[in-house]
Amino acid sequence: MSRIISCIALAMLLAPTQLAAQAEAGSKVYAAYYKISYADMAEWIAGHFEHEVPILEELQGEGVIQTWAIWQHMTAGEYNWRFAAIADDWSKFDTFWSEFLGRWEERAEENFDRSGEIIQAHYDEIWDLTEVHFPEDAAPQYMYDSSYQISFSDMEEWNANWSELVAPVLNQGMEDGLLVGWALEGHNTGGRHNWKVLYFFDEWDHIDDLFERLESAWVANPALFERSAAMVDGHDDVIWSAVPVPDSN
């Protein structure tokens, strides 16, 4: 109930830390979602760290991307692997994918072909990173991804309501240690939704604790709640967890 009411309201453990250090408002986020058989997931993850990460580090060093992040499925949603590349201009994504896939195939053709066989389904979205609140030394274990469809005619008011009522609760949650950080994204290309908030947590139980605070804030402001609820044309929640680095032994 609390999460429903609050709705009106990147895999290496270090990847989210890179988000704070290098991504900023105005950056573009290319999010690629994959459905991988759980029987193949260990092989997929091992291949990512062995073959993909070195290329991603190169492209980051060359300035093609600012950073990247990976997450695996925890709760809800159709897909169970989320990869995000972040760049300072969305036009760089053409170069990124060309170089990333080309180098991967050239250096590890067998793994490249095998990875293509493992993928059962896939889709892409591009988002504009509009607001970031994320400490540089953070390493969250969970990312709560909450996406909305808001009419563009209501967007200005929606954002104002969010800033007035929800943002202060999230900032206080960070001060109290319930929330590691949060970020807002606006739609750019692809997908069913056009507004997204990402909540980052280091403890599973903190999710309910934070959403109880958000519920209380909305209950205390019924007129604002009802008006904001009427703006929501679609909504979806997915919880992701950090991907542990495979044991090399």
Secondary structure, 3 states (H helix, E strand, C coil): CHHHHHCCCCCCCCHHHHHHHHCCCCCEEEEEEEEECCCCHHHHHHHHHHHHHHHHHHHHHCCCCCEEEEEEEEECCCCCEEEEEEECCCCHHHHHHHHHHHHHHHHCHHHHHHHHHHEEEEEEEEEEEEEEECCCCCCCCEEEEEEEEECCCCHHHHHHHHHHHHHHHHHHHHHCCCCCEEEEEEEEECCCCCEEEEEEECCCHHHHHHHHHHHHHHHCCHHHHHHHHHHEEEEEEEEEECCCCCCCC
